[in-house]
Amino acid sequence: MTRRAKIVCTLGPATSSEEAIAALLDAGMNVARMNFSHGDYADHEVIYHRLRDAAKASGKALAIMADLQGPKIRVGKFEGNRTQLQTGQKFVLDAGWTELGNNERVGLDYKELPRDVKPGDLLLLNDGLLTLSVDAVRGEAVHTTVMAGGELSNNKGINKAGGGLTAPALTAKDMEDIKTAMSFQAEYLAVSFPKNATDMEMARQLANVAGEPWRHRTQLIAKIERAEAIPALEEILKASDGIMVARGDLAVEVGAASVPALQKRMIKMARELDRVVITATQMMESMIVNPVPTRAEVSDVANAVLDGSDAVMLSAETATGRYPVETVQSMSTICIEAERADELEFDAGFANKTFARIDQSIAMGALFTAYHLGCKAILALTESGSTALWMSRHNVNVPIFGMTSQLTSQRRMALYKNVRPMLMPNFADRDEALANAESLLVANGVLVSGDTYAITCGEPMGHPGGTNMLKVCRVK
């Protein structure tokens, strides 16, 4: 069985070599995440070229996702790089402190914290492992009591329970990194900590301007990790091309117990609005150091797939873990088993949906026809990839082949659930294009004599958004 859900792998020290990237592709990587929180332009450029070269050598479609760092809401550095905070002790977070921190006080990378908090607020440090209660704000100093102690080391993150930190989603570093990502023509740009649609609209404007020399338009992924993003979810989705369910910071701000239901809600809303959705954070965390996942991690990945995620993402597991290839192989197996057990039925209420666009109506007609006729495959001849995207929003157990002459569209479709991107020549003649598409799938062993398939295309050929024809064929 071919896997429908896609796998996003974060690259890092463990997977930066040509050999490691090729091994990840062979294991099942569909999207490579370049984490711009680490490294400089020269580092990113090397990885970018290795990714493109490896994908070309493998013959596989690979999308690149550039992930922006976002605001640095962190404590500063300590003497000896760390300190031990005891429950009940007093501790000061001081935006004006320029020396190394100690057991009583530490500086802040995030200078606005004294204006964002008030007595009674809870601050969660190091992904929620430490809890501080704000006692008072005096000038640039936030005086707190440690409610849950532990080790605090250099540059650990700060969250405010319930949200409310005013840091902008796009920093000066992010704006420079957008230029870098567009020079690489990254298919996806992930924006960290957006609070509303305006954050995403600003990112799109910057990306469009930066991509103009290459006539490149990237797809935007909003990382949902702030409490403020939840009530604004629909507007953020409409301003984006997809979302990432970034469960780490989100869990700290809204409470870990709230995340599973929010995950289901976000996935459902994204698919209803024809957006892609990635589920991320600690999916196979134990495999950073262990060769096999825990049973809880297996269930977590499987449930994300059953919820309808386009992709599941690996972070430190592939960036710095001991077993990056084995992790991807394990995740792929879990996805396949979850999909094997998923009893797919055509979406309830599908027949009552209305479509204003001809191309979207053709895409939905192809799904309906292929499902009820038991077609072996759906072939979507597409310039932009939109037809394949619309088809992939609905659960049908018929593989969708996004067939395009545009390399950017082929790479972009690597993230779409149940879509197999394929490059084909650009034909001006419709019948020649249809015959070539069938021949490609026969040559790849997808179709054999007697198989039926549905195929969509636009006439005249080669116009984005021009899909206006559906045909059902049988291989001779």
N, C-alpha and C positions, 0 to 999 in steps of 0.2 A: 504494500500500500504506500502511495506517495503522500508525504506530509503536506497538509494544507496550511497549518500555522507556520509562521516564519520565525527565524531566530536572529536576534540582534546581539552581536558580540562587541564588547568594549576592548579596544586595543590598548596595550600597555607594555611594560618591560618584559612580561612573559611571552608576549605575542607580537613583537615588533619586527622580528626577522622575516626575511623572505620565506624561509622554510616553515615558520610557525603560521604565517598568514595562509600559505598554500594548504597547510594541514587543517586549519579552521574551515576553509572553503570546502575541502574534501569531506570534513565531518558534518557540514550542513549549515554553515554561516550564510545568511542571506543579506544582512545589513551589517556594515562595519561602523561602529561608533567611535569617532575621534573625540576624545574628551579634552576640550580646550582649557580645562582647569589646570592642566599640566603641560609643560613643554613650551617651546617658542616656535616661531615660523619655520626655522630650519628643520626642527624635529618633525613638525607636521608635514612639511613638504616631502621628506624622505618616506614617511608612512604612506602618504597619498600616492606617490608613484609606485610604491610596492603593492598597494592594493589594486591599482588599475592594472599593473602588469600581471599580477597573480590571477585576477579575474579574466583577463584576456587569454592567458595561457590555459586556464581551466575550461574556457568556453561557457562559463556560468554568468548569469546576471547578478551583479552585486551593487547594492546601493551604498553610498557613503552618507552618514549622518554626522554633521558637525554639531557638537553639544557645547553651548556657551556656558561659561562659568557662572555668570550672574553675580549679584552683590556678595561681597565677603562679609557675612554676618558672623564674625568670629572673635574670640579672645586673642590677645597677643601672645608673646613668648614668655617662658619662665626661666628662672635660674635653674640649671640642671635639666631643662626641657620639660619639667613636670612638677606637680605638687600633689599632695594627698589632702583632700578636704574631708573633715569629720562632720557627721550629722550634728547640727546644733551650733556649730561655730559661725562666727561672722566673717563675711568675705565681701570685698569691694571690687566692682567692675568700674574702672576709671578711664574715661575717654581721654583725659589729660595726662595720663601716666606714660612717660616715655622710656622708663627704665625696664629692665627685665622683671617679670612678676615673681611673687613669692607666695607664701601660705596665707597672706593677709590681703593682697591686692594684685591685680593684673590689669594691663592696658587693654585697649580694644581696637581691633581693625575697623569696627563699625562705630563711627563717632557719634551717630545720631541716637544711640540707645538711651541716653539720659532723657531725651525728649519724647521717647516712645513708650516709656513705662511710668507707672505710678505705684505707690504703696499698695501691697496686696497682690500685685501681679506675680505670676509664676514664670520663671525663666528655666528653660530646659537646655542643658548643655550636653555636648557629645552624644547626639542622637537620643537624648532623653535619659541617659544613664545617670545624670546628676540633676538635681532640682534645687533651685534657689528661689526663695521668696523675697520680694522687694520690700525693704523696710522704709527706705527714704531715698530721695534723690536730692543731692546737695551739689549744685553746680554741675560739674562734669562727672561726678562720682555717683554710682548707683550702689547704695549700701544694702546688703542682703543677709539673710540667714540661710544656712545650708539645711535643706529639708531632707535630702537624700545624698549622702556623700559618696566619695570614690576618687579615683585618680583623674586629674585634669592635666592634660598635656598641651603643648604648643598648638595654637591656631585651631582649637576645636570650635565647632559651630554652636551658635546660640539660636534658640527658638523661643517664642513667647506663646504660652498656652492660649489657645483661642485665636492666635494671629494678632495682627496689629502693628507689625514693624513696617516702617514707611520706606524702606530701601527700594529704589527704583529697580525694575527688572533688568534694564540695560545699562551697564556701566561703560565708562570710556574704554576699558579693555575689551568689552563685548563688541563695541562698535568697530574696533580695529580687527577683532577676530572675525567679524562678519565679512570684512574685506578679504581676509585670508581664505575663508571658506568659499567665497564666491570665485576667487581666483582659481580654486581647485574644482569649481563647478560641482560642489556637493549637492546631491539630490535632495537632502533634507537638512534643515537647520532647526535644532532643538533650543527653545528659549526657556531659560530657567526662571522660576519664581514669578510668572506673570500673574497680575491681580485682576486684570480686566481686558476687554477687547482692545483698548487703546494701546496697551503694551505690545500686543501682537501686530497691530496696524503699524506701529512705529518700526518694529523689527522688519516688517515686509517692505516698507518704504526704503529703509536702509539697505536691505538685501537687493531690492530691485535696482537701486542706483549703483551699488557695488558690482552687480552682475552684468550691467549694461555693456561693458567692453566685450564680453563673451556672449552677449545676447542670451544670458542664462537667467531663468526664473526658478528659484528653489521652492520647495514645499516646506511650510512651517509646521513644526510640532510644538505644541504648548505643553510644558511640563507642569502638571497639576500637583503642586506641593505646598501651596499656601492655603490657610483656612479661608482667606478672602476670595480665593478662586472658586470655591464651591457654589456660593449663590450666583456667581457670574459665569457658571459653567457653559450655559447655552450660548451666551454672547461671545465667550472665548472660542468655543468650537466653531461658530460661524465666521470668526475672523482668522481661523487657522485651517490647515489641511489635515490636521490630526492632533491627537493628544497622547501624552505619556502619563500613565497612572504611576506617578513617582511616589511610592509608598513610604519612603524613609522620612523625609521632612514632613510630609503630610500627616503621617501617624503621630509624630511628635506634637504637631500643632492641634490636631483634632482628637487625638486619642487613638491608640492602636485598635481598640474594639470597634471603632466606627469605620475603619478602612474597608473591610470586606464588603459591606453593603454599598459603600461609596464606589468601590471598584465595579461592582455589577451595574450600578446606576450609570457610571461614566461610560462603560463599554456599550451599554444599550443605547444611550443618547448619541454617542459618536456614530454608531452604525445607522441609526435612524436619520442622522443628518449627513450621511454619505461621507463620513470622515474616517480615517484610519485610527487605530488605537493600539498602543504598545503598553503591556503590563511589565513593570520593572521593580527592582530592588529586592535583594536577598532571596532570589528565587532558588538558587542552588548554593547558598552561602557556605555550607559545610564543606563543599568541594573545593574551596580555596586551599584546604589542607588535607582533605580526605578523598580517596579515589571513588567513593560511591556517595550518593545523596541520602539524606534521611527520608523516612517514609512521609514525614510532614511536608518536606520539600517536593516530593513526588506528587502529593495531593495538591499542593499549591499550584504547581505548573499545570497539572491536569485541569484543575478548576478554572484557571485563567483561560485555557483553551476552550473549555466547555462554555464559558461565559461569552465567548465570541471574539477574543483578542485577535487582532491581525498578527501580532508578534509577541513573543516573550523575550525578555532581555537579560543578558548576563553582564555584570559590572566587574567587580574585583575578581570574580571567578575566572574570567579569561584575561583580565588586565595584569594581575599579579599572582594568580593562583598557581598551584603546583601541577594541576591536571586540566589545563584549558581544553585540550582536544577531547579528553574523556568526558568533560562536562558537557560539551556541545553534543557529543554522541548520546549521552544519557538523556539530555533534554529532548533531543530529536525522537528517541525511543518513547519517551513519556508522551510527547505530543501525538505520535502515531497511535499509541494504545488508547489514548483518550478519544481520538477521532474515530477509532474503530468501534468503540463502545457507544458513540454518540448516534442515537437513532434520529437521523435527519428527516424532518418533514418540512414540506413547503410552508413558508411563514404564514401563520394565521392572519387572515385579513388582507392578504396580498391582492386578492381579486378586487378589493374595494379601493385600492390606492389609485390616485390619479397622477398623471405625468404631463407637465406642460410642454416638455421638449420632445421633439421627434426622436433624437438620438437616445434619450433616456427610455422612451417608450419601446424602442426597438430592443434595447438591452434587456428590459424586463420581459418582453415577449420571447426573447431567446431563452431566458431562464425557464419560463413557464412551459414552453414547448419542449425543451430538452429534458426537463424533469418528468413530464407526463409521457413522453415518447421513449424514455430510457436511453437517450443518446449517449454515445461513448465519450463525447467531448463537446465543448463549446469553443469555437474559434472566433475571437474578436479581432478583426483587422482594425487597428486603431493608430492614429497619429499621436495623440496626446496621452493615451492610456485611460481616459475618462470612462469609456465604455466598459473596460475590464473592471475598473473601480466600482462602478454601479452594480455590475453583476456580482462582485465579491461581497457586497453588503448583505446578501441573502444566502441562507444556508441550503445549498443543494449539493447532493453527492455526485456532481458532474464536474470534472476538472475543466477549468477555464484557461484557455491559451491566449494570452495577450500578444498578438503578432503585429509587429511594428517595424518600420524602416528607420525609426528615430532611436539612436543609441540612448539618449537621455530618458526617453519614455520606457525603454526596456529596463534600464536600471531602476527607475522609479517604481515600476510595477513589482520589483523584487520584494517589496514590503507588503503587497496586497495579499490577503488571505485567499488561498485556493486559486491563485493566479500563477501560471507558469509563463514567464516572459520569453519571447523568442524574437530574434531579429530575422527579417526577411527583406528581400530587395523591394525597391519602390517601383510599382507598376502603374502605368497610366491606364491600362486596359483592365476592366473589372474581371472578365473571365480568366485572363491570364493570372491575375492576382489570386483568384479563388483556387485555380488549379495548382498554383505554386504552394499555397497554404496547405492544401490536402497532401501534396507530395512530401512536404516537410514533415508532417506528422506520421505519414506512412513510413518514411525513411527512419524516423526516430522510434518506430515500433509502437506508437500510440494508437494508430488506426490500422486495421487489417481489412481485407476484402469482406464485404457484407456489413461492416459497421455503419451506423447512422451517426451523423453529427450535425449540429447547428452552426451556422456561420453568419456573422454580421459584417457589414462594411458600408462605406459611403460611396455614393455616385453623384458627381464625378469623384474620382479617387484623389487622395492626398490632401483633403481639407479637414483640419481639426474641427471637431464638433459636427461633422457632416454625416455621421452614421445614419442611414435611412433605409437599409435593406436587411432583411432576414431571410435566409434560405436554409432548408433542411435537405441534406444530401446523404447518399449512400455510396460508400467506397465500392468501386467495381472490382 
